[in-house]
Amino acid sequence: MFKRNKIKPSLPKEILQEYYEQYGKDKVFCRAPFNSLYFFKNGDVAACCINRNHFIYNSYRTHSLNEIINSDRRKQLQKHIRKHNLNLGCSICQNEMMSKNFSNVLATFYRKQKMKKHQITRIDFELSNNCNLDCIMCFRGYGSAYSAYDDKFLQELRPFLNKIKFANFIGGEPFIIDIYYKIWDYLLKNNSDCNINIQTNGTILNDKNIELIKSPN
C-alpha cells in the first residue's frame, strides 16, 4: 500500500512570519481557492487571474458549474494552500513572497472577502474580449468568436449570484458585452448586498449605463 506524499510548505517559516507580522495571520494563506471563482473568456475556471495559464479547475465548455466547484483539482489547491504550498499555479505570489514584496501578493487582496465555508463570496467575470477600442498596450488574449457562456450558464450561476458579496466585470469593454447586462440585472433585483465593480474605459456612458453606475451596489 502506497503512502500519500505529504504536502510541504513552499514558503520558509521566516518569510511567513515576517508577512504575518505586517498583515496579521489569517485562517488560510489565501482565500481565493475557498471563496472565489474566476471565469476566463475561453471557458476556463480558476481561483484567480494568476492561475490563467498555470492551474485551472476545469473548463465550463466540458463541465457544469457544480462539477467545477466540487472538482478534485479545486480540493487539491485548497489542500496545498492550507499547507502554505504555492506550487499549484501560484508562482507569482510565491515569487513576491520570496522577494518580500508583500504589498504585491494577490493573496492579501483576497482578505477583503469574508471567509465562509463552502460558499462562493466573490466572482470575477472575464467572459469576452469584445471592445470598442483597439489600444496598443492591451492584451486581449483569447478570441470571442465562440462564447462558452450562454443562458444555460446564467441558470447555473443564479444560486451563486444570490449569495456573493463581490462581482468584478472585465473585458474587453464590459458595457458592450451583452451577457453582463443580464448578470447585472439579476444582481440588482436579487442581491442588493453585492458590490459590483466594472472595469470600463469610460467611453460608453449612455443613460442605461449611468443608471447602473448610480445604483447602490
N, C-alpha and C positions, 0 to 999 in steps of 0.2 A: 504494500500500500504506500503510495507516494504522499509525502508531506507537502502541504501548501507552502509556497515561498512566502516568508514574512515580508510585509511592506515596510521598508526602511525610510526614514526621513531623507529628503534630498537637500534639506537646509540644515546647516550647522547650528547647534544649540546657541552659540554666542550671537549669531546673526538674528535668530528668532527672539532671543532675549532683548537685544537692542531694539528690534522692531516693536515688540510688545511694550517696551518701556515708553516709546513715543506714542503709540496708538492704543495701548491697552489690550489686554488679552481678550479674545473673542471665543465663542463656542467652538468655532472651526476657523481655520486659516482663511478660507474664502467661502462666502455664502452662495456664490453663483451656481455651483453644481447641485445645490439643495433646493433653491427657491427661484431660480431664473431659467428662462429659455431664450435662445437667440435663433430666429428664423432667417436663413440666408436665401438669396434670390434663386438659387438653383435647387432649393428644396431641402438642403442640409439643415440639421438642427443640432445646436451645441449649447454649452453652458454660457459662453460669452463670445465676443467678437474675436478674441485672440485665438480661439480654437478653430478658426475658419479652415486652415489648411493642415491642422495638426491632430485634432481628436474630436470627431463629430459623434453624436449618439447614433443617428441613422438619418435616412432621407425620408421626407414626407412623400416623395414620389412612390415609395415602396412600402411605407409603414404608416399605420394610423397614429394619431397624436397620443393616444393612450399607450400604444405599443412603445413609442419612443420614450415616454415618461417612465415607463416601467422596464426599460431595456437593461440588459446586463451591463452594457457599456456605461450607462449613467450611474448605475450602482458601483461599478468598478472605479469610476472617477471619484465618487463620494468617499469610498474607502481610502483612496490614495490621499485625498485632501485631509481627511481625519488624521492621517499619519504624517502630515506635513511633507508629503511627497508630491512634487510638481512635475513629475516625468511624463504625465499623460496630457500632452498638449499645452502645458502651462510654462513653456520655456521662457517666454518674455518676462513673466513675473519672477521666475526663478533667477534670471539674469539681473533684473533690477534689484532683487533682494541681495544677491551676492555682491553687487556693486554698492549696496547700501543707499540706493536711490529710492527710499521708501515712499516718497510722495508720488512716484510714478508706478507704484504697484497697484494694478487694477483691482486686486482683491480688497484693497482699502475702500475703494469706491462703492463696492457692493455691501459694505457695512451699513449703508443708509437704508437698506431694505430689512424689514423685520424678519427674524428667523422663525419660521413656522414649519413644524414637522409635516411632511407630506403635502405641502401646499405651495403652489407657484404664486409668488407675490410680484414678480417682475417679468415682463416680456419685451424683448427688443424685436421690432419688425423691420427687416430689410428685404421686402418681398419683390421689389422691382428696381431696375436702374433707369426707368423712364425719366427723362429730364427735358426741360425746355432750353437748357444751356448746354454748351459743349466746352467747358473750361479745360484749359490745357493741363492744369495741375490735378485734375480729378481722375482717380482710378475707379471706373465704374464696374470692373470685374465681369461677372457672368452676364451673358446676354439675357434678354427677356422675351425672346421670340415665343417661347412656350412657358407659361407660368405654371408652377407646381401648385398654386393656391387658387381655389375656386369656392363655390358656395358650399361644397361638402366640407372644406376646411373651416369655413365660418361656423358651420353647425357643430363641428367637433370642438371648436375654440370657445364657444359661448359659455360653457360651465366654468372655464378658467377666467374669462373676462369678467364674470360676476364677482370674482374674489381678488383679482390682482390689485395692487396698490400703485404700481407704476407701469406705464406703457410708453415705449420710446419708438418713434417712427422715423426711418431713414430712407433715403432714395439712392440714386435719382432725386427728383423733386417730389416730396410727399403730396403736394397739392395737385398733382396730375396723375396720381396713382389711384385708380377707381376703388380698389378693394379697401383702401384706407378709410374712405368715406363711410363704408358700411360698418367698419370696426368702430370708428368714432361715433357714429350714430347710435350703435348699440351701447357703447360705454356711457354716453351722455344720458341715455334713457334708463340704464340698468345698474350703473355703478358710479354714483356721484363722488365716491371716495377715491377714485383712481386719478392719479396725477398723470396727465397726458403731456408728453414732450415731443415736439415736432421740429426736426432739423431741416429748415427750409432756406432757400436762397432769397426769399422775401420779394420775389418779382411777381407773384401771382396773389394779389390781395383783393379779391372780389368780396362782395357783401357776404356771401356764404362763408368764406374763409375767415373773414373778420369776426363774424358771429361765433365761429368755433373758437377763435383765439380769445374772445371775450368771455367764454364760458368759465364757470367757477373751477372746472377741472384744470 
